[in-house]
Amino acid sequence: MRLKEETMATLKKFDIGEKFSDLPVMPKASVLIPLFVKGGELYTLMTLRSKELRTSAGEVCFPGGKRDPDDRDDVDTALREAKEEIGLSPDDVQVVCRLFPIINKRGLLVTPVVGFIEETFCPTPNPAEVSAVFTVPLDFFTSEDHYAAHVAAGMMGPLHTFHFMDPETGSDYHIWGLTAMLAILVAALALRKKPKFDVGFNSEDPLSFFQQILHASLSKL
């Protein structure tokens, strides 16, 4: 329990609050980055999108999606999508913070929402949206093992890529792009640990980097 409380206190320092309230009106989305403690270690939960979806089919993602008109805010969007995709009740999520929004390749302003869930949570994936749910030790995203970086055209620098084999099922997952960047970010902040590879931002104070990325993205719209 102490690990969870310490992690929550650390992550809350990076909550964006109203820092980005003056952004122009644009299509929004949110993702939920669920954390939990298992065997004294921090883990996160990820999904594999259905191959039948029109966008990002077959890719590894965090639960999430576009904002609906009835959503009150970014947190509401993330929790609703997690309920629809993997059966995670909003009441079973202890929301910790909202991190820096990023404009994705589809022009959506994506806000990461970090929350804690119970280790005992048993997902019930919606097959129309999710083909698999798996968990990854958070420390995995700070290690050089199974990591590669590829030069890509974009403002966020190298394209971070991880290869993860789920020890429970033996399934292979390719984690890359924005999902990989968000996993690296949360791992660095939550673990207070600098990744063993170049990520382009100061893991102790990443706000300025993501502000630059956001403003550069907005200038191109």
Backbone torsions as a table, in degrees:
resi	resn	phi	psi	omega
1	MET	NA	-34.2	-179.8
2	ARG	-63.0	-38.5	178.9
3	LEU	-61.0	-44.3	179.4
4	LYS	-61.8	-46.8	-178.0
5	GLU	-64.5	-40.5	179.3
6	GLU	-66.7	-39.6	179.5
7	THR	-66.1	-41.9	178.4
8	MET	-61.6	-43.5	179.9
9	ALA	-63.1	-38.0	178.9
10	THR	-67.3	-47.4	-176.6
11	LEU	-67.5	-33.3	-179.2
12	LYS	-62.1	-23.7	178.0
13	LYS	-65.5	-20.7	-176.4
14	PHE	-104.2	8.1	177.8
15	ASP	-61.9	134.5	-173.3
16	ILE	-75.3	-19.3	-179.2
17	GLY	54.6	-124.7	-179.8
18	GLU	-106.5	17.3	-176.0
19	LYS	-57.9	-31.8	-175.1
20	PHE	-113.1	25.7	-176.9
21	SER	-71.6	-16.4	-177.5
22	ASP	-95.3	11.1	179.6
23	LEU	-67.9	149.5	178.1
24	PRO	-63.4	154.4	178.6
25	VAL	-68.0	126.6	-179.9
26	MET	-156.4	162.8	-180.0
27	PRO	-57.0	135.7	-175.6
28	LYS	-120.2	156.2	174.4
29	ALA	-148.0	163.2	176.9
30	SER	-139.6	150.9	170.7
31	VAL	-125.1	148.1	175.1
32	LEU	-101.3	125.6	174.9
33	ILE	-104.3	96.4	-175.9
34	PRO	-82.2	129.5	176.5
35	LEU	-114.5	151.8	172.2
36	PHE	-155.0	161.7	180.0
37	VAL	-102.8	131.1	178.5
38	LYS	-141.7	121.9	179.4
39	GLY	58.6	33.6	178.7
40	GLY	78.0	11.6	179.2
41	GLU	-125.4	154.8	176.3
42	LEU	-87.7	136.9	178.0
43	TYR	-128.4	160.4	169.9
44	THR	-127.0	158.9	-179.4
45	LEU	-110.3	135.9	-178.2
46	MET	-132.7	164.5	-179.4
47	THR	-128.0	156.6	171.0
48	LEU	-109.0	119.7	-176.8
49	ARG	-69.2	146.8	178.2
50	SER	-59.6	143.8	177.2
51	LYS	-73.2	-8.0	-179.4
52	GLU	-88.5	-7.7	-178.4
53	LEU	-73.6	153.0	-177.3
54	ARG	-76.4	-29.5	-179.1
55	THR	-123.6	141.7	177.4
56	SER	53.0	34.1	-179.5
57	ALA	-61.3	134.9	176.5
58	GLY	73.8	10.8	-179.3
59	GLU	-96.7	153.4	174.1
60	VAL	-78.7	132.5	-178.9
61	CYS	-143.9	168.1	163.1
62	PHE	-89.1	154.6	176.6
63	PRO	-57.4	136.1	179.8
64	GLY	164.0	179.1	-179.3
65	GLY	172.3	-167.9	-175.9
66	LYS	-73.2	150.9	178.1
67	ARG	-71.2	137.1	173.5
68	ASP	-93.7	154.7	179.4
69	PRO	-56.9	-29.0	-177.8
70	ASP	-84.0	-8.6	179.1
71	ASP	-71.1	135.4	-177.8
72	ARG	-77.3	-35.6	-176.9
73	ASP	-162.5	-172.4	-178.0
74	ASP	-63.0	-37.6	179.8
75	VAL	-65.2	-43.4	179.8
76	ASP	-59.3	-41.7	178.5
77	THR	-61.5	-49.0	-177.8
78	ALA	-61.3	-42.8	-178.7
79	LEU	-69.5	-40.0	178.6
80	ARG	-63.0	-45.5	-179.3
81	GLU	-63.9	-39.1	178.9
82	ALA	-64.5	-36.7	177.1
83	LYS	-65.9	-44.4	-178.0
84	GLU	-68.5	-36.7	-173.0
85	GLU	-85.2	-42.5	-173.2
86	ILE	-129.7	8.3	176.9
87	GLY	73.7	23.3	179.4
88	LEU	-87.0	113.9	-179.1
89	SER	-69.2	137.3	176.2
90	PRO	-55.1	-31.6	-179.9
91	ASP	-68.1	-16.1	-178.9
92	ASP	-98.8	12.4	178.8
93	VAL	-117.0	124.9	175.1
94	GLN	-97.0	95.6	-175.8
95	VAL	-66.1	132.8	-177.5
96	VAL	-104.6	-49.6	-175.6
97	CYS	-165.4	165.8	167.8
98	ARG	-110.0	133.0	179.3
99	LEU	-101.2	-178.7	-172.7
100	PHE	-59.2	129.1	177.6
101	PRO	-71.1	148.3	-179.6
102	ILE	-133.7	140.1	176.2
103	ILE	-86.5	121.3	-176.7
104	ASN	-86.3	-178.2	-174.7
105	LYS	-66.2	-15.8	178.7
106	ARG	-97.1	5.6	178.4
107	GLY	81.3	17.1	177.3
108	LEU	-93.2	139.3	174.5
109	LEU	-84.4	105.5	-172.8
110	VAL	-99.2	123.2	177.1
111	THR	-106.3	120.5	175.8
112	PRO	-78.5	130.9	176.5
113	VAL	-114.3	123.0	-178.6
114	VAL	-102.3	133.2	178.6
115	GLY	-148.1	156.9	177.1
116	PHE	-98.4	139.8	173.9
117	ILE	-123.5	171.5	178.3
118	GLU	-80.7	145.9	176.8
119	GLU	-58.2	-29.6	-175.2
120	THR	-81.0	-1.9	-178.8
121	PHE	-57.8	130.7	179.5
122	CYS	-114.2	106.7	-175.8
123	PRO	-68.1	147.9	172.3
124	THR	-123.7	84.5	-174.2
125	PRO	-64.9	140.5	173.9
126	ASN	-79.0	111.3	-173.6
127	PRO	-61.5	-20.7	177.7
128	ALA	-71.1	-19.9	-176.9
129	GLU	-120.7	-32.3	-171.5
130	VAL	-129.9	129.5	179.5
131	SER	-101.6	-15.5	178.3
132	ALA	-160.7	151.5	174.2
133	VAL	-128.9	133.4	-178.8
134	PHE	-146.4	165.0	-178.9
135	THR	-120.3	149.0	-176.8
136	VAL	-134.1	133.9	173.4
137	PRO	-60.5	134.4	-176.0
138	LEU	-62.7	-31.1	-179.7
139	ASP	-63.3	-21.7	178.7
140	PHE	-56.1	-32.2	-174.1
141	PHE	-87.9	7.8	172.8
142	THR	-116.3	-2.0	-176.1
143	SER	-97.4	151.6	175.8
144	GLU	-78.3	-16.6	180.0
145	ASP	-62.6	131.3	176.6
146	HIS	62.7	24.6	-179.6
147	TYR	-113.5	145.5	173.3
148	ALA	-147.0	152.4	175.9
149	ALA	-123.8	135.5	-179.6
150	HIS	-122.7	139.9	177.3
151	VAL	-69.8	129.5	-179.2
152	ALA	-141.0	150.6	177.3
153	ALA	-74.3	114.4	-178.9
154	GLY	172.2	165.6	-174.8
155	MET	-86.8	-8.4	-177.5
156	MET	-96.3	10.9	175.7
157	GLY	82.6	-147.2	-176.2
158	PRO	-60.7	151.1	176.2
159	LEU	-85.5	109.6	-177.7
160	HIS	-77.6	135.0	-176.5
161	THR	-137.9	136.0	176.0
162	PHE	-127.0	145.7	172.5
163	HIS	-112.0	118.8	-176.9
164	PHE	-122.6	128.3	173.5
165	MET	-105.6	119.5	-179.8
166	ASP	-70.5	115.7	-178.1
167	PRO	-65.8	-21.4	-178.2
168	GLU	-79.2	-34.7	-175.9
169	THR	-116.2	-15.9	-176.7
170	GLY	78.1	7.3	-178.8
171	SER	-77.7	146.2	177.6
172	ASP	-99.7	137.2	178.5
173	TYR	-130.9	139.2	179.0
174	HIS	-107.4	112.1	-175.3
175	ILE	-108.7	118.0	-174.0
176	TRP	-149.2	178.5	174.3
177	GLY	64.7	-143.2	-177.1
178	LEU	-61.2	-38.4	179.3
179	THR	-60.2	-45.0	178.7
180	ALA	-63.2	-43.0	179.7
181	MET	-61.0	-43.0	179.3
182	LEU	-66.1	-38.6	178.3
183	ALA	-64.7	-42.1	177.6
184	ILE	-62.3	-45.4	-179.0
185	LEU	-59.0	-51.6	-177.9
186	VAL	-65.0	-39.1	178.4
187	ALA	-62.1	-45.6	-179.2
188	ALA	-63.1	-41.5	-179.1
189	LEU	-72.4	-48.0	-175.2
190	ALA	-67.2	-39.7	-177.6
191	LEU	-87.8	-8.8	-175.5
192	ARG	51.4	51.6	-172.9
193	LYS	-139.0	128.3	178.5
194	LYS	-76.5	126.4	177.3
195	PRO	-58.6	153.0	-176.9
196	LYS	-86.4	25.9	176.7
197	PHE	-148.6	163.3	-177.0
198	ASP	-75.0	121.8	179.2
199	VAL	-110.4	-9.6	175.9
200	GLY	90.4	-8.8	179.9
201	PHE	-130.7	158.0	176.8
202	ASN	-78.0	114.5	-175.3
203	SER	-67.1	-15.7	177.8
204	GLU	-90.1	-24.4	-179.8
205	ASP	-149.3	75.2	-174.6
206	PRO	-82.4	-4.9	-172.0
207	LEU	-57.3	-45.4	-175.5
208	SER	-62.0	-38.0	179.6
209	PHE	-62.8	-47.6	-176.9
210	PHE	-72.6	-28.5	173.6
211	GLN	-65.2	-42.0	179.0
212	GLN	-63.1	-43.4	179.4
213	ILE	-61.7	-44.3	-178.5
214	LEU	-64.2	-46.7	-178.2
215	HIS	-66.9	-36.2	177.7
216	ALA	-66.5	-39.2	178.3
217	SER	-65.4	-42.7	180.0
218	LEU	-63.6	-35.0	-178.2
219	SER	-67.8	-18.7	-178.7
220	LYS	-95.4	-6.2	-179.2
221	LEU	-78.5	NA	NA
